[in-house]
Amino acid sequence: MCDTLGPDETTSFRTHTDAGPQIIEAATSPLMKFAARIAKTHHEKWDGSGYPLKLQGEDIPLEGRIVAVADVFDALSSKRPYKPAFPIKKCFEILEEGAASTSTRPSSTPFWRGRTKSSKSKSSTPMIECR
């Protein structure tokens, strides 16, 4: 099992949401400005408990919300040294549970809205493929 980060380690880890955008913002292209917003906001949470800006709800840019959901999904569906990869169904269940509390509110993203429509159809083809 993985140990929890201490306060100093957590503070250090969280600097990536400041360092990344600073590096990327040096570029002038619209695409890189877009990437900088993602780097800055992908750890914000719907209820405002995220970081670094403590944004909440729709104040979090859509691109940051999408990447936050994708980041959590990737962490859940990938094997890690401290856990196995979870089955896709379990990943969605965990995301839905998190949405009910403080997490990223997946339903605020086009990905999730598309998944919901798809899950109501008779198709058994998954919307995503994990390798």
RAJOTA-V78045 format. One record per residue. N is the residue number from 1. OMEGA is omega as a letter, one per 20 degrees, with the letter a starting at -180 (none if undefined). Layout:
BEGIN
n = [N | N]
omega = [OMEGA | OMEGA]
END
This chain:
BEGIN
n = [1 | 2 | 3 | 4 | 5 | 6 | 7 | 8 | 9 | 10 | 11 | 12 | 13 | 14 | 15 | 16 | 17 | 18 | 19 | 20 | 21 | 22 | 23 | 24 | 25 | 26 | 27 | 28 | 29 | 30 | 31 | 32 | 33 | 34 | 35 | 36 | 37 | 38 | 39 | 40 | 41 | 42 | 43 | 44 | 45 | 46 | 47 | 48 | 49 | 50 | 51 | 52 | 53 | 54 | 55 | 56 | 57 | 58 | 59 | 60 | 61 | 62 | 63 | 64 | 65 | 66 | 67 | 68 | 69 | 70 | 71 | 72 | 73 | 74 | 75 | 76 | 77 | 78 | 79 | 80 | 81 | 82 | 83 | 84 | 85 | 86 | 87 | 88 | 89 | 90 | 91 | 92 | 93 | 94 | 95 | 96 | 97 | 98 | 99 | 100 | 101 | 102 | 103 | 104 | 105 | 106 | 107 | 108 | 109 | 110 | 111 | 112 | 113 | 114 | 115 | 116 | 117 | 118 | 119 | 120 | 121 | 122 | 123 | 124 | 125 | 126 | 127 | 128 | 129 | 130 | 131]
omega = [a | r | r | r | r | a | r | r | r | r | r | a | a | r | a | r | r | a | a | r | r | r | a | a | r | r | a | a | r | r | a | r | r | r | r | r | r | a | a | a | a | r | r | a | a | a | r | a | a | a | j | a | a | r | r | r | a | r | r | r | a | a | r | r | a | a | r | r | r | a | r | r | r | r | a | a | a | r | r | r | a | a | r | r | r | r | a | a | r | r | r | r | a | r | r | r | r | r | a | a | a | a | a | a | a | a | r | a | r | r | a | r | r | r | a | r | a | a | r | r | a | a | r | r | r | r | a | r | r | r | none]
END
